[in-house]
Amino acid sequence: MRRVVLAALGTLIAGLLSAVPASGDEEAEQPTTVAGLLGYYKDLSNKAERVNEDLLRIQGELEAKRQESKDAGGRADSARKQADDFRAKVNQAHQDKSRVDSLLSPSGDLNAMNAFLTGSSRDDVVSRMRAASMASQLSGTAAEQGRKAVIDMERAAKDAAAAQNEVRRTEAVLEAGAAQVQRRRDELVKQIEQVKGVIDRLTPEQKAMLADNGDSPSSVQIPHGDVGAVLRYALGKIGSPYVWGAVGPDTFDCSGLMMTAYRVAGVNLPRVSIQQSAVGQAIPRYQVRAGDMIFYFSPVHHVAMAIDGNRAVHAPSSGQNVKIAPIDSIGPVTVIRRVMN
């Protein structure tokens, strides 16, 4: 049986390395043992997790740029409408001024003048004339103010439209980047599924030798307060499947588990691990304690939550479940951050 399994592994991996498009990664050594296949599978899963995090980050940036573009378009539309409104007021002011000037001129319309002369008293006629003079002055002022306002609004509309165009250019770049990362992710997922297919065909005895369910949470000492609440949530998700992009309640990726767990204590973390790795206070390895976030690899693309000085709970990678593992076995530690004291 072992010879048959190894032969199947060799044939499969040779096919994988020749059939999958080149990705720029160093060519992987062909596994020659069941343990080697599992290592290869974990390596592919690790690479996929990094690509998944990159894709999530780009998608977040793209969504922000789309919102910026929408906001800029709204500002441009608003500025254009204000310019149109001020332009209409300017035109009306010019018309009012022309009518008043015509009325007060020596050659003004006699019928219009008669309207002023039909007052019942001298005071009435004087007040009408004063009102006409004031209207002429105000119309002139309104016209000048309106003209300046139109210029300002047209400039604002032009600036807003230029900003929208710039944001759209950035959108196009991000969309192209997202498409490229998505293609790379799809390649890795295809490889992972092929390798996982061979692992699934192993005998129950072989699977038992490869299984790694992690430690039991029953021995964990959960602290009091918010840190305890966050850790209790994460431990309560042990056994939940890893699913890229998932933030719960039943499936998670590594950073999704952290984000949702910390939200229990009212802490809003960024979405992906490389962004989360900039939050809080850096802690040396020997001071790590429950609730600290431990970030792995360079650049950062995995995160776990410490449950004590030696163990952590995390969502490992594709095909695995949330579990407890020794901190230093998960990967090379890059930084440890403490969000809550």
C-alpha positions in Angstrom: 0.0 0.0 0.0 2.8 2.4 0.9 4.4 1.8 -2.5 1.1 2.4 -4.3 0.6 5.7 -2.4 4.1 7.0 -3.0 3.7 6.1 -6.7 0.4 8.0 -6.9 2.0 10.9 -5.1 4.9 11.1 -7.5 2.7 11.0 -10.6 0.3 13.6 -9.2 3.0 16.1 -8.1 4.9 15.7 -11.4 1.6 16.6 -13.2 1.0 19.5 -10.9 4.4 21.0 -11.5 4.1 20.7 -15.3 0.4 21.6 -15.7 0.0 24.7 -13.5 1.1 28.0 -15.1 4.4 29.5 -13.8 3.8 31.8 -10.9 7.3 33.2 -10.2 7.8 31.1 -7.1 10.8 28.8 -6.8 10.1 25.4 -8.2 9.1 23.1 -5.4 10.9 19.8 -4.8 8.8 16.8 -5.6 7.6 15.1 -2.5 8.6 11.4 -2.1 6.8 10.6 1.1 3.3 11.0 2.5 4.7 13.5 5.1 6.4 15.3 2.2 3.1 15.6 0.4 1.5 17.0 3.5 4.3 19.5 3.8 3.8 20.5 0.2 0.1 20.9 0.8 0.8 23.2 3.8 3.3 25.2 1.8 0.7 25.8 -1.0 -1.9 26.7 1.6 0.5 29.2 3.2 1.2 30.8 -0.2 -2.6 30.9 -0.9 -3.2 32.6 2.5 -0.7 35.3 1.6 -2.3 35.8 -1.8 -5.8 35.8 -0.2 -4.7 38.5 2.3 -3.3 40.6 -0.6 -6.5 40.2 -2.5 -8.6 41.3 0.5 -6.4 44.3 1.1 -6.6 45.4 -2.6 -10.4 44.8 -2.6 -10.6 47.0 0.5 -8.6 49.8 -1.2 -10.6 49.4 -4.3 -13.9 49.8 -2.4 -12.5 52.9 -0.7 -11.5 54.4 -4.1 -15.0 53.6 -5.5 -16.5 55.5 -2.6 -14.1 58.4 -3.2 -15.1 58.5 -6.8 -18.8 58.5 -5.8 -18.2 61.3 -3.3 -16.2 63.3 -5.9 -19.0 62.9 -8.4 -21.5 64.0 -5.9 -19.5 67.1 -5.1 -19.1 67.9 -8.8 -22.9 67.5 -9.4 -23.6 69.7 -6.4 -21.2 72.4 -7.5 -22.7 72.4 -11.0 -26.2 72.8 -9.6 -25.1 75.6 -7.4 -23.4 77.3 -10.3 -26.6 77.0 -12.3 -28.7 78.4 -9.5 -26.4 81.4 -9.0 -26.4 81.9 -12.8 -30.2 82.1 -12.8 -30.1 84.5 -9.9 -27.5 86.7 -11.7 -29.7 86.8 -14.8 -32.8 87.7 -12.7 -30.8 90.5 -10.9 -29.7 91.9 -14.3 -33.3 91.9 -15.5 -34.5 93.6 -12.3 -31.9 96.2 -12.5 -32.7 97.0 -16.1 -36.4 97.4 -15.3 -35.6 99.7 -12.4 -33.1 101.8 -14.4 -35.5 102.1 -17.3 -38.2 103.2 -14.9 -36.1 105.9 -13.3 -34.6 107.2 -16.6 -35.8 110.5 -18.1 -37.2 108.5 -21.1 -38.8 105.9 -18.9 -42.1 104.3 -19.6 -44.8 106.8 -18.7 -47.2 104.1 -17.8 -44.7 102.7 -15.4 -44.1 106.1 -14.0 -47.8 106.6 -13.5 -47.7 103.6 -11.1 -45.5 105.8 -8.8 -47.7 108.8 -9.2 -51.0 107.2 -8.2 -50.1 107.3 -4.5 -52.6 108.8 -2.2 -50.0 111.2 -0.7 -46.6 112.7 -1.2 -45.0 110.4 1.3 -46.4 107.4 -0.6 -44.7 108.6 -3.8 -41.4 109.3 -2.0 -41.4 105.9 -0.4 -42.0 104.2 -3.8 -39.1 106.2 -5.4 -36.8 105.3 -2.5 -37.8 101.6 -2.8 -37.1 101.7 -6.6 -33.7 103.3 -6.0 -32.8 100.7 -3.4 -33.9 97.9 -5.7 -31.6 99.2 -8.4 -28.6 99.2 -5.9 -29.4 95.8 -4.6 -29.9 94.3 -8.0 -26.5 95.6 -9.0 -24.9 94.2 -5.9 -26.6 90.9 -6.3 -25.5 90.7 -9.9 -21.8 91.2 -8.9 -22.0 88.8 -6.0 -23.8 86.2 -8.2 -21.1 86.6 -10.9 -18.4 85.8 -8.4 -20.3 82.9 -7.0 -20.8 81.4 -10.4 -17.0 81.6 -11.0 -16.3 80.0 -7.7 -18.9 77.2 -8.2 -17.7 76.5 -11.8 -14.1 76.2 -10.4 -15.3 73.9 -7.7 -17.2 71.7 -10.2 -14.0 71.6 -12.4 -11.8 70.6 -9.4 -14.3 68.0 -8.3 -14.5 66.5 -11.8 -10.7 66.4 -12.0 -10.5 64.6 -8.6 -13.1 62.1 -9.8 -11.1 61.4 -13.0 -7.9 60.8 -10.9 -9.7 58.5 -8.6 -11.1 56.5 -11.5 -7.6 56.1 -12.9 -6.5 54.7 -9.5 -9.5 52.4 -9.6 -8.4 51.0 -12.9 -5.0 50.3 -11.6 -6.4 48.6 -8.5 -8.9 46.5 -10.5 -6.0 45.3 -12.7 -4.0 44.4 -9.7 -7.0 42.6 -8.1 -7.6 40.6 -11.2 -3.9 39.5 -11.3 -3.9 38.5 -7.7 -7.2 36.6 -8.2 -5.7 34.6 -11.0 -2.7 33.7 -8.8 -5.1 32.7 -6.0 -7.1 30.5 -8.4 -3.9 28.7 -9.5 -3.0 28.0 -6.0 -6.4 26.8 -5.0 -6.4 24.5 -7.9 -3.1 23.0 -6.8 -4.3 22.7 -3.2 -7.4 20.9 -4.2 -5.4 18.4 -6.3 -3.0 17.7 -3.5 -5.9 17.5 -1.0 -7.6 15.0 -3.3 -4.7 12.6 -2.9 -4.6 13.1 0.9 -8.3 12.3 1.0 -7.6 9.0 -0.7 -5.2 7.9 2.0 -6.3 5.1 4.3 -7.8 5.9 7.7 -4.6 4.7 9.4 -2.5 7.1 7.2 -4.8 10.0 7.8 -4.7 9.3 11.5 -0.9 9.6 11.4 -1.2 12.9 9.6 -4.0 14.4 11.6 -3.2 17.3 13.8 -6.2 18.5 15.9 -4.2 20.6 18.3 -4.5 20.8 22.0 -7.8 20.7 23.9 -9.1 24.1 25.2 -10.1 22.5 28.5 -6.7 23.2 30.1 -6.7 26.9 29.2 -6.8 29.4 32.0 -9.0 32.2 30.7 -8.3 35.6 32.3 -11.0 38.0 33.6 -12.2 41.1 31.8 -12.2 42.0 28.1 -9.1 39.9 27.3 -10.9 36.9 28.7 -14.0 37.6 26.6 -12.0 37.9 23.5 -10.0 34.7 24.2 -13.2 32.8 25.2 -14.8 33.7 21.8 -11.8 32.5 19.8 -11.5 29.3 21.8 -15.3 28.7 21.3 -14.6 28.6 17.5 -12.2 25.7 17.7 -13.2 23.2 15.0 -14.7 25.9 12.8 -13.4 25.4 9.2 -10.9 27.8 7.6 -12.6 29.6 4.7 -10.8 32.5 2.9 -12.5 35.8 3.4 -14.8 34.5 6.2 -15.3 36.5 9.4 -17.7 34.1 11.2 -19.8 33.0 12.8 -19.2 29.5 11.6 -16.1 29.8 9.3 -13.1 32.1 9.5 -9.8 33.0 7.9 -6.9 33.9 10.3 -7.5 37.7 10.4 -11.3 37.3 10.3 -11.1 35.3 13.5 -9.1 38.1 15.2 -11.3 40.8 13.9 -14.5 39.1 15.1 -13.1 38.0 18.4 -11.8 41.5 19.4 -15.1 43.0 18.4 -16.6 41.2 21.4 -14.6 43.7 23.5 -15.5 46.7 21.4 -12.1 46.8 19.5 -12.4 47.3 15.8 -9.4 45.8 14.0 -8.5 46.3 10.4 -9.5 43.5 8.0 -6.2 41.8 7.1 -3.3 40.6 9.2 -0.6 43.0 7.8 -2.9 45.9 8.7 -3.6 44.4 12.1 0.1 44.1 12.8 0.4 47.8 13.1 -2.3 48.1 15.9 -1.5 48.3 19.6 1.9 47.9 21.4 4.8 45.7 20.2 5.6 43.1 22.8 8.8 40.9 23.0 8.4 37.2 22.7 9.2 36.5 26.4 6.4 38.8 27.6 3.6 37.3 25.4 0.4 36.6 27.3 -3.2 35.7 26.7 -5.0 37.9 24.2 -1.8 39.2 22.4 -1.8 38.9 18.6 1.1 37.0 17.1 2.0 37.8 13.5 3.9 35.5 11.2 6.0 35.6 8.0 7.5 38.5 6.1 5.6 40.2 4.8 3.0 39.4 7.4 0.2 37.2 6.2 -0.9 35.1 9.2 -2.0 35.9 12.7 -2.8 33.9 15.9 -4.0 34.8 19.4 -1.9 33.8 22.4 -3.6 31.8 25.1 -0.5 31.8 27.3 3.2 32.1 26.9 3.5 28.9 24.8 0.3 28.3 22.9 -2.0 30.2 20.5 -5.4 29.7 18.9 -5.7 30.4 15.1 -7.4 29.6 11.9 -4.5 27.8 10.1 -5.1 27.6 6.4 -7.2 26.1 3.6 -8.6 22.6 4.5 -8.0 23.0 8.3 -10.0 24.1 11.3 -9.5 26.6 14.0 -7.2 25.0 16.6 -4.7 25.5 19.3 -1.0 25.1 18.4 2.4 25.9 20.0 3.2 29.6 19.2 6.6 28.8 17.6 5.3 25.9 15.5 2.9 28.0 13.5 5.7 29.8 11.6 8.4 32.5 11.9 7.2 35.2 14.3 7.5 38.7 12.9 5.9 40.8 15.6 3.6 40.5 18.6 1.1 43.2 19.4 -0.9 43.9 22.6 -4.2 45.7 21.9 -5.7 45.4 25.4 -3.9 45.7 28.8 
